[in-house]
Amino acid sequence: MLGEKIAEYRTNANMTQQSLADALGVSKNTIFSWEKGIRKPDIDMLQKIASYFATTVDNLLGNIEPPIPNDDEIKFALFGVDPANITDAQFEEVKRFAQFVREQKMKQSGK
């Protein structure tokens, strides 16, 4: 997966393995080894690659953040009905209750 991501970023930037190697200060064989999954870059090099391609290490590793649900999706998950049938007051009450539960849990854990 990592090797595929590096190759994807490199080809999207219209770069050869040699030009990427030159930019990162490694050999062409190193780039080849990464892209084929034979070897993996260390964390410092991962950060350098991510910085070079203006992305994150998480993105290179395939760790994609889950999307944040919107209010309608949350209302449906909480109430199981058409979100249009939930009043703003009902939704606010549920959010206040959730905040209360979080605060109680933090008090219990001593944080």
C-alpha positions as CSV (number, residue, x, y, z in Angstrom):
1,M,0.0,0.0,0.0
2,L,2.7,2.5,1.0
3,G,4.7,1.7,-2.1
4,E,1.7,2.1,-4.3
5,K,1.0,5.5,-2.7
6,I,4.6,6.7,-3.3
7,A,4.3,5.5,-6.9
8,E,0.9,7.2,-7.3
9,Y,2.2,10.6,-6.0
10,R,5.4,10.3,-8.1
11,T,3.5,9.5,-11.4
12,N,0.8,12.2,-10.6
13,A,3.7,14.7,-10.4
14,N,5.0,13.4,-13.7
15,M,8.3,12.3,-12.1
16,T,10.6,9.5,-12.9
17,Q,12.0,7.3,-10.1
18,Q,15.3,8.9,-10.7
19,S,14.0,12.5,-10.4
20,L,12.2,11.6,-7.1
21,A,15.4,9.9,-5.9
22,D,17.4,13.0,-6.7
23,A,14.8,15.2,-4.8
24,L,14.9,13.0,-1.7
25,G,18.7,12.3,-1.8
26,V,18.4,8.6,-2.2
27,S,19.2,6.1,-5.1
28,K,16.8,5.2,-7.9
29,N,17.0,1.6,-6.6
30,T,15.7,2.8,-3.2
31,I,12.7,4.3,-4.8
32,F,12.1,1.1,-6.8
33,S,12.4,-1.0,-3.6
34,W,9.9,1.2,-1.8
35,E,7.4,1.2,-4.7
36,K,7.6,-2.6,-5.1
37,G,7.3,-3.2,-1.3
38,I,10.7,-4.7,-1.0
39,R,11.8,-2.1,1.6
40,K,10.1,0.7,3.5
41,P,11.3,4.1,4.2
42,D,12.1,5.0,7.9
43,I,9.9,7.6,9.7
44,D,12.2,10.5,8.9
45,M,12.1,9.6,5.2
46,L,8.3,9.2,5.4
47,Q,8.0,12.7,6.7
48,K,10.3,14.0,4.0
49,I,8.3,12.2,1.3
50,A,5.0,13.5,2.7
51,S,6.4,17.0,2.9
52,Y,7.8,16.8,-0.7
53,F,4.3,15.9,-2.0
54,A,2.5,18.3,0.3
55,T,0.6,15.5,2.0
56,T,0.7,13.7,5.4
57,V,2.4,10.6,6.6
58,D,-1.1,9.3,7.5
59,N,-2.2,9.8,3.9
60,L,0.9,7.9,2.6
61,L,0.1,5.1,5.0
62,G,-3.5,4.9,3.9
63,N,-4.9,6.2,7.2
64,I,-7.8,8.2,6.0
65,E,-9.9,10.1,8.5
66,P,-13.5,9.1,8.6
67,P,-15.9,11.8,7.4
68,I,-17.5,13.9,10.1
69,P,-21.3,13.3,10.0
70,N,-23.6,16.3,9.5
71,D,-26.4,17.1,11.9
72,D,-29.0,15.3,9.8
73,E,-27.0,12.1,9.9
74,I,-26.5,12.4,13.6
75,K,-30.3,13.0,14.1
76,F,-31.1,9.9,12.1
77,A,-28.6,7.8,14.0
78,L,-29.9,9.0,17.3
79,F,-33.6,8.9,16.7
80,G,-34.0,6.5,13.7
81,V,-36.5,8.8,12.0
82,D,-36.5,11.4,9.3
83,P,-34.3,14.2,10.6
84,A,-37.0,16.7,9.6
85,N,-39.2,15.3,12.3
86,I,-36.6,16.2,15.0
87,T,-36.9,19.7,16.4
88,D,-33.8,21.8,17.2
89,A,-34.8,21.8,20.9
90,Q,-34.9,18.0,20.9
91,F,-31.5,17.8,19.2
92,E,-30.0,20.4,21.6
93,E,-31.3,18.4,24.6
94,V,-29.5,15.3,23.4
95,K,-26.3,17.2,22.9
96,R,-26.6,18.7,26.4
97,F,-27.1,15.2,27.8
98,A,-24.1,13.9,25.9
99,Q,-22.0,16.7,27.3
100,F,-23.2,15.8,30.8
101,V,-22.3,12.2,30.4
102,R,-18.8,13.2,29.1
103,E,-18.3,15.4,32.1
104,Q,-19.4,12.8,34.6
105,K,-17.1,10.2,33.0
106,M,-14.1,12.7,33.3
107,K,-14.9,13.3,36.9
108,Q,-15.0,9.6,37.6
109,S,-11.7,9.0,35.9
110,G,-10.1,12.0,37.7
111,K,-9.2,14.0,34.6
